[in-house]
Amino acid sequence: MSTDTPGIDPLEALRAPRDPACDVFLTGPVFLDIIFTGLDSAPVRGTESWARGMGSSPGGVANMATALARLGLRTALAAAFGDDHYGEYCWDALEQGEGIDLSMSHTVPGWHSPVTVSMAYEGERTMVSHGHEAPAPAPVAGTSAGAAGTTGTSTGAAGTTGTSTGAAAPVFPQCPPRARAAIASLAPGRSEPWVATAARDGALVFGDVGWDETGRWDLDALPDLAHCEAFLPNAEEAMRYTRTDCPRAAAHALAERVPLAVVTLGAEGAYAVDGRSGTAAAVPAIEVEALDPTGAGDVFVAGFVTGTLADWPLADRLAFAGLTAALSVQEFGGSLSAPGWAEIAAWWQLIRTCDRQDPAALERYAFLDDLLPTTARVWPLRRAVPTIGFRQ
C-alpha cells in the first residue's frame, strides 16, 4: 500500500466498533499488464516500433482494487491467480505492495495468468490480450472451504499449500465478506449470486458496465442493477441504454432505475443525479496532458466510492473522482498510475500557486483542505516502476 502520507483514512470519523472490517469488496479477473509508452504513432504492419517506456503491473480488476487501497479504503479482492511467475508477481504486488486483502483469492494449479499488452500513443491505447477462463475450485472430500476461496486448499503466491478440515462451507462467490461497499461488473444476461448477498448484508453496490456486444442495450438484461446503489456508465453507454441523445437526459432516466446515476463525459467531466432527492451535479474535467488512459475509468469509480462512503456532497464526490482519474492518465499503466493521497496533496499544493488559475475553479476543490496534510512532496511525482525479473 502507498505509505507516502501515512494516517490518512477518509472514513476515520465514521468508523464504529461493529462496522465491517472490509470497506470495499470486489472480484474479477487479474491480468498481468505490460504497458509500452512513448510511441510516436500506432504500430505499422511489417515494421518494428520502439517504445521509450515500459512497465509491468497487475491489471484487470487489480486496477480498481489498487486505486481503492491507495485512497485508504480497506479493500478485499477475490480472484484467481495463475501458478506461474506472472501470477506470483501479481499476488505479491497486490498483497505486499498495496495492502489488499487476498484471503478470498486462490491460486489455480496449472493455469497460466491472463496477459494484456497495452501500447499508449497520442493519448489513446491499443491492447492485445490472451487468457483462458479460470476453472472453478473443485470440491475436495473431507475438507472445507478455506479463506482463500478454494475448497480444501489455499495456495499463496509462494506456492505453499494448507488444508483445512471441518464442516463444509459455501464457496465464494455465494458468500462475500461483510463490507461497506461492493463493486460489481454488470453484463447483459448475467447475474452473480454474490451481488444480491452483498446488498442484503448492507453493502452499497456500485455497478460498473462495459460495451454491450449483443447490441440490445436493454437495462432489463442487467438483473443485478436492481441491487445497485449507483450505476456508472460512460456517456455513450448511458445514452444507448436509455434511448436518449443527451448524456444528462440519460442520467435522469437512469435515476428512475437506480438511486444514484453517474455518467462520465470524458473531456467534459461527469454528471450525476441522485434519484432519491432529485439533486443533480455536474463537474468539468481537469485539463491534463494524458500519457496513458489505461485504468482511468477504474480510478474514477474508486474516487467516487471513496467520497460516497465518506458521505461527501454529490458534487464533491464527482470532483474528487474526476481529479483522481485526471492524475492517473498522467502516468502509464492501470494500477501503476492510480494516485494516492501524496499525489493528490502535491497537485493541490501546486495548483494553488499557478497565477492563471481561476479562483472559482479552485473553490471547487476547497474541500481537500480538510483532508490533506499541510505539507506535500514536489509535483509531479514519479512512482518506482515495478517490473519482473529484478531480484533483491
C-alpha positions as CSV (number, residue, x, y, z in Angstrom):
1,M,0.0,0.0,0.0
2,S,1.2,3.5,-0.7
3,T,2.6,5.0,2.5
4,D,3.6,8.4,1.2
5,T,1.1,10.1,3.6
6,P,0.6,7.7,6.5
7,G,-2.5,8.1,8.6
8,I,-5.0,9.4,6.0
9,D,-8.2,7.5,6.4
10,P,-11.1,9.1,4.6
11,L,-13.6,7.1,6.8
12,E,-11.9,7.7,10.1
13,A,-14.7,9.9,11.5
14,L,-17.3,7.4,10.5
15,R,-15.8,4.2,11.8
16,A,-17.5,2.3,14.7
17,P,-16.6,-0.9,16.5
18,R,-19.2,-3.1,14.9
19,D,-18.6,-1.9,11.4
20,P,-17.4,-4.4,8.8
21,A,-13.6,-4.9,8.7
22,C,-13.8,-4.5,4.9
23,D,-14.6,-1.2,3.3
24,V,-14.9,-2.4,-0.3
25,F,-15.1,-5.9,-1.8
26,L,-14.7,-6.7,-5.5
27,T,-14.0,-9.7,-7.6
28,G,-12.9,-10.4,-11.2
29,P,-10.0,-11.5,-13.4
30,V,-6.5,-10.3,-12.7
31,F,-4.3,-9.7,-15.7
32,L,-0.6,-9.1,-15.9
33,D,-0.4,-5.8,-17.8
34,I,2.7,-5.0,-19.9
35,I,2.5,-1.4,-21.0
36,F,4.6,0.3,-23.7
37,T,4.6,4.1,-23.7
38,G,6.4,6.8,-25.6
39,L,5.4,5.5,-29.0
40,D,5.3,8.2,-31.6
41,S,2.5,6.7,-33.5
42,A,0.5,3.5,-33.8
43,P,2.5,0.4,-34.7
44,V,2.7,-0.1,-38.5
45,R,2.3,-3.5,-40.1
46,G,5.6,-5.0,-41.2
47,T,7.8,-2.6,-39.1
48,E,9.4,-2.7,-35.6
49,S,8.4,0.0,-33.2
50,W,10.5,1.0,-30.2
51,A,8.8,2.4,-27.1
52,R,10.6,4.9,-24.8
53,G,8.9,3.5,-21.7
54,M,7.7,0.1,-20.4
55,G,6.3,-1.2,-17.1
56,S,4.6,-4.3,-15.8
57,S,1.8,-4.4,-13.2
58,P,-1.3,-6.2,-12.1
59,G,-4.2,-5.3,-14.3
60,G,-7.9,-6.1,-14.9
61,V,-9.8,-5.9,-11.6
62,A,-6.5,-5.1,-9.9
63,N,-6.6,-1.6,-11.4
64,M,-9.7,-0.7,-9.3
65,A,-8.6,-2.6,-6.2
66,T,-5.3,-0.8,-6.2
67,A,-7.0,2.6,-6.7
68,L,-9.2,1.9,-3.7
69,A,-6.4,0.8,-1.5
70,R,-4.2,3.8,-2.3
71,L,-7.1,6.1,-1.2
72,G,-7.1,4.5,2.2
73,L,-10.0,2.1,1.9
74,R,-9.7,-1.4,3.3
75,T,-10.0,-3.4,0.2
76,A,-10.7,-7.1,-0.3
77,L,-10.3,-8.9,-3.6
78,A,-11.5,-12.4,-4.6
79,A,-9.7,-13.5,-7.8
80,A,-8.0,-16.5,-9.3
81,F,-4.2,-16.3,-9.9
82,G,-2.1,-18.5,-12.1
83,D,0.6,-20.5,-10.5
84,D,3.2,-19.1,-13.0
85,H,5.7,-16.4,-12.2
86,Y,3.2,-13.8,-13.5
87,G,0.6,-14.9,-11.0
88,E,3.1,-14.9,-8.2
89,Y,4.3,-11.4,-9.1
90,C,0.7,-10.1,-9.2
91,W,-0.2,-11.6,-5.9
92,D,2.8,-10.2,-4.2
93,A,2.3,-6.7,-5.8
94,L,-1.3,-6.6,-4.6
95,E,-0.9,-8.1,-1.1
96,Q,2.5,-6.9,-0.1
97,G,2.8,-3.8,-2.2
98,E,-0.7,-2.4,-1.9
99,G,-2.0,-4.0,1.3
100,I,-5.0,-5.6,-0.4
101,D,-6.7,-8.5,1.4
102,L,-6.5,-11.6,-0.8
103,S,-7.8,-14.1,1.8
104,M,-10.6,-14.9,-0.6
105,S,-8.4,-15.3,-3.6
106,H,-6.8,-18.5,-4.7
107,T,-4.0,-19.9,-6.9
108,V,-5.1,-22.3,-9.7
109,P,-2.5,-25.1,-10.3
110,G,-1.6,-25.5,-14.0
111,W,-3.4,-22.3,-15.1
112,H,-1.5,-19.5,-16.6
113,S,-2.1,-15.9,-15.9
114,P,-4.1,-13.8,-18.4
115,V,-1.8,-11.2,-20.1
116,T,-2.5,-7.8,-21.7
117,V,0.0,-5.9,-23.8
118,S,-1.0,-2.2,-23.9
119,M,0.5,0.4,-26.3
120,A,-0.1,4.0,-25.4
121,Y,0.3,6.7,-28.1
122,E,-1.4,10.1,-29.0
123,G,-3.5,9.9,-25.8
124,E,-5.0,6.6,-26.8
125,R,-4.2,3.0,-26.4
126,T,-4.2,-0.3,-28.3
127,M,-4.4,-3.6,-26.4
128,V,-3.8,-7.2,-27.2
129,S,-4.9,-9.8,-24.6
130,H,-4.6,-13.5,-24.1
131,G,-6.1,-15.8,-21.4
132,H,-8.4,-18.6,-20.6
133,E,-11.2,-18.5,-18.0
134,A,-10.1,-19.8,-14.6
135,P,-11.6,-23.2,-13.7
136,A,-13.9,-23.2,-10.7
137,P,-12.5,-24.6,-7.5
138,A,-13.3,-28.3,-7.2
139,P,-14.7,-29.8,-4.0
140,V,-12.2,-31.9,-2.1
141,A,-13.6,-34.7,0.1
142,G,-13.3,-34.2,3.8
143,T,-12.2,-30.6,3.6
144,S,-13.9,-27.3,3.9
145,A,-13.8,-24.0,2.0
146,G,-10.8,-22.0,3.3
147,A,-10.5,-18.3,3.5
148,A,-8.7,-18.3,0.2
149,G,-11.9,-19.2,-1.7
150,T,-10.7,-22.6,-2.7
151,T,-12.4,-25.8,-1.4
152,G,-9.9,-27.6,0.8
153,T,-6.7,-25.9,-0.1
154,S,-5.2,-22.4,-0.1
155,T,-2.2,-21.7,-2.2
156,G,-0.4,-18.4,-1.7
157,A,2.0,-16.6,-4.0
158,A,4.9,-18.6,-2.6
159,G,3.3,-21.8,-3.7
160,T,2.7,-23.2,-0.2
161,T,-0.5,-25.1,0.4
162,G,-2.5,-25.5,3.5
163,T,-5.5,-27.7,4.1
164,S,-8.4,-27.0,6.5
165,T,-10.8,-29.7,7.8
166,G,-14.2,-29.4,9.3
167,A,-17.8,-28.7,8.3
168,A,-18.4,-27.9,4.7
169,A,-18.8,-24.2,4.0
170,P,-20.2,-22.4,0.9
171,V,-17.5,-21.5,-1.6
172,F,-17.3,-17.9,-2.9
173,P,-18.9,-16.2,-4.7
174,Q,-22.0,-17.1,-2.8
175,C,-20.6,-15.8,0.5
176,P,-18.8,-12.4,0.1
177,P,-17.5,-10.8,3.3
178,R,-19.5,-8.1,5.1
179,A,-18.4,-4.8,3.6
180,R,-19.5,-1.2,3.4
181,A,-19.5,-1.3,-0.4
182,A,-19.0,-3.8,-3.3
183,I,-18.3,-3.1,-6.9
184,A,-20.0,-5.3,-9.5
185,S,-19.2,-5.6,-13.2
186,L,-22.6,-5.8,-14.8
187,A,-23.1,-7.8,-18.1
188,P,-26.2,-8.5,-20.2
189,G,-27.9,-11.7,-19.3
190,R,-25.6,-12.5,-16.3
191,S,-26.5,-12.5,-12.7
192,E,-23.9,-13.0,-9.9
193,P,-25.4,-14.5,-6.8
194,W,-22.9,-12.7,-4.5
195,V,-24.2,-9.3,-5.6
196,A,-27.7,-9.9,-4.0
197,T,-26.0,-11.4,-0.9
198,A,-23.7,-8.4,-0.5
199,A,-26.6,-5.9,-0.9
200,R,-28.7,-7.9,1.6
201,D,-25.9,-7.8,4.1
202,G,-25.8,-4.0,3.9
203,A,-23.2,-3.3,1.3
204,L,-23.7,-0.4,-1.1
205,V,-23.3,-1.9,-4.6
206,F,-21.7,0.2,-7.3
207,G,-22.4,-1.1,-10.8
208,D,-19.8,-0.8,-13.5
209,V,-20.6,-1.8,-17.0
210,G,-18.9,-2.4,-20.4
211,W,-19.9,-2.3,-24.0
212,D,-22.9,-4.4,-24.8
213,E,-21.7,-6.8,-27.5
214,T,-25.3,-8.1,-28.0
215,G,-26.3,-4.7,-29.3
216,R,-29.6,-4.8,-27.5
217,W,-28.8,-2.2,-24.8
218,D,-31.6,-3.4,-22.5
219,L,-31.5,-2.4,-18.9
220,D,-33.8,-5.3,-18.0
221,A,-31.0,-7.6,-19.2
222,L,-28.9,-6.4,-16.3
223,P,-30.6,-8.2,-13.4
224,D,-28.0,-7.2,-10.8
225,L,-28.8,-3.5,-11.5
226,A,-31.8,-4.0,-9.1
227,H,-29.3,-4.4,-6.2
228,C,-27.2,-1.4,-7.1
229,E,-26.9,1.8,-5.1
230,A,-25.1,3.5,-8.0
231,F,-24.7,2.9,-11.7
232,L,-21.7,4.4,-13.5
233,P,-21.8,4.1,-17.3
234,N,-20.0,6.4,-19.7
235,A,-22.0,8.8,-21.9
236,E,-22.3,6.5,-24.9
237,E,-23.4,3.5,-22.8
238,A,-25.9,5.7,-20.9
239,M,-27.5,7.1,-24.0
240,R,-27.8,3.7,-25.6
241,Y,-29.3,2.1,-22.5
242,T,-31.9,4.9,-22.2
243,R,-32.5,5.6,-25.9
244,T,-31.7,9.3,-25.4
245,D,-29.5,11.6,-27.3
246,C,-28.1,13.6,-24.4
247,P,-25.9,12.3,-21.5
248,R,-27.7,14.4,-18.9
249,A,-31.1,13.2,-20.1
250,A,-29.7,9.7,-19.9
251,A,-28.6,10.3,-16.3
252,H,-32.1,11.4,-15.3
253,A,-33.6,8.4,-17.0
254,L,-31.2,6.0,-15.2
255,A,-32.0,7.7,-11.9
256,E,-35.5,6.3,-12.2
257,R,-34.0,2.8,-12.1
258,V,-31.2,3.2,-9.6
259,P,-30.8,5.5,-6.6
260,L,-27.7,7.2,-8.0
261,A,-26.8,7.6,-11.7
262,V,-23.3,8.8,-12.6
263,V,-22.4,9.4,-16.3
264,T,-18.9,10.1,-17.2
265,L,-18.4,12.6,-20.1
266,G,-14.8,12.2,-21.0
267,A,-13.1,15.5,-21.5
268,E,-16.3,17.3,-20.4
269,G,-16.2,15.8,-16.9
270,A,-19.1,14.0,-15.3
271,Y,-22.8,14.4,-14.4
272,A,-24.8,12.7,-11.7
273,V,-28.3,12.5,-10.5
274,D,-29.5,11.4,-7.0
275,G,-32.8,9.7,-7.7
276,R,-33.9,9.9,-4.1
277,S,-33.5,13.7,-3.6
278,G,-33.6,14.8,-7.2
279,T,-30.3,16.5,-6.7
280,A,-28.1,16.8,-9.8
281,A,-24.4,17.8,-10.1
282,A,-22.0,18.5,-12.9
283,V,-18.3,18.9,-12.6
284,P,-16.0,19.8,-15.5
285,A,-12.9,17.7,-16.3
286,I,-9.4,18.8,-15.3
287,E,-7.3,19.6,-18.3
288,V,-4.1,17.5,-18.2
289,E,-1.6,16.1,-20.7
290,A,-2.7,12.5,-21.0
291,L,0.1,9.9,-21.3
292,D,-2.0,6.7,-20.9
293,P,-5.7,6.4,-20.3
294,T,-5.5,2.8,-19.1
295,G,-7.5,2.3,-15.9
296,A,-8.8,5.9,-15.7
297,G,-12.4,4.7,-15.5
298,D,-11.5,2.3,-12.7
299,V,-9.8,5.2,-10.8
300,F,-12.8,7.4,-11.3
301,V,-15.1,4.7,-9.8
302,A,-12.7,4.3,-6.8
303,G,-12.7,8.0,-6.2
304,F,-16.5,8.2,-6.3
305,V,-16.8,5.2,-4.0
306,T,-14.5,6.9,-1.5
307,G,-16.5,10.1,-1.5
308,T,-19.8,8.2,-1.2
309,L,-18.6,6.1,1.8
310,A,-17.2,9.3,3.4
311,D,-20.7,10.9,3.0
312,W,-19.5,13.9,0.9
313,P,-21.9,16.1,-1.1
314,L,-22.6,14.7,-4.5
315,A,-20.6,17.5,-6.3
316,D,-17.5,16.9,-4.1
317,R,-17.7,13.1,-5.0
318,L,-17.7,13.9,-8.7
319,A,-14.9,16.4,-8.4
320,F,-12.7,14.0,-6.4
321,A,-13.4,11.1,-8.8
322,G,-12.6,13.3,-11.8
323,L,-9.4,14.6,-10.1
324,T,-8.1,11.1,-9.3
325,A,-8.8,10.0,-12.9
326,A,-7.1,13.0,-14.3
327,L,-4.0,12.4,-12.2
328,S,-3.9,8.7,-13.3
329,V,-3.7,9.5,-17.0
330,Q,-0.5,11.4,-16.5
331,E,1.3,8.2,-15.6
332,F,1.3,5.0,-17.6
333,G,-0.3,1.7,-16.7
334,G,-3.5,0.9,-14.9
335,S,-2.7,0.1,-11.3
336,L,0.7,1.8,-11.6
337,S,-0.9,5.1,-12.2
338,A,-3.6,5.1,-9.5
339,P,-2.9,8.2,-7.3
340,G,-2.6,8.1,-3.5
341,W,-3.0,10.9,-1.1
342,A,0.6,12.1,-1.6
343,E,-0.1,12.8,-5.3
344,I,-3.4,14.5,-4.6
345,A,-1.8,16.7,-1.9
346,A,1.1,17.6,-4.2
347,W,-1.4,18.5,-7.0
348,W,-3.4,20.7,-4.7
349,Q,-0.3,22.5,-3.4
350,L,0.9,23.1,-6.9
351,I,-2.4,24.2,-8.5
352,R,-2.9,27.0,-5.9
353,T,0.4,28.6,-6.8
354,C,-0.4,28.9,-10.5
355,D,-1.1,32.5,-11.4
356,R,-3.5,31.7,-14.2
357,Q,-5.9,29.6,-12.1
358,D,-9.5,30.7,-12.0
359,P,-10.3,31.3,-8.3
360,A,-13.9,30.0,-8.8
361,A,-12.4,26.7,-10.3
362,L,-10.1,26.3,-7.3
363,E,-13.0,26.8,-4.9
364,R,-14.5,23.6,-6.4
365,Y,-11.7,21.6,-4.6
366,A,-11.6,23.6,-1.4
367,F,-13.0,20.5,0.4
368,L,-9.5,19.0,0.0
369,D,-8.1,21.3,2.7
370,D,-9.8,19.3,5.4
371,L,-8.5,16.0,4.1
372,L,-4.9,16.6,3.1
373,P,-1.7,17.1,5.1
374,T,-0.2,20.6,5.4
375,T,3.0,19.5,3.6
376,A,3.3,17.6,0.4
377,R,6.0,16.3,-1.9
378,V,7.0,18.2,-5.0
379,W,4.8,17.8,-8.1
380,P,5.0,16.0,-10.5
381,L,5.6,12.7,-8.7
382,R,7.0,9.6,-10.2
383,R,6.5,6.2,-8.7
384,A,9.1,3.5,-8.9
385,V,8.3,1.3,-11.9
386,P,7.7,-2.4,-10.9
387,T,8.9,-5.0,-13.4
388,I,9.5,-8.7,-13.5
389,G,13.0,-10.1,-13.2
390,F,14.9,-8.0,-10.7
391,R,16.0,-9.7,-7.6
392,Q,16.9,-8.2,-4.2
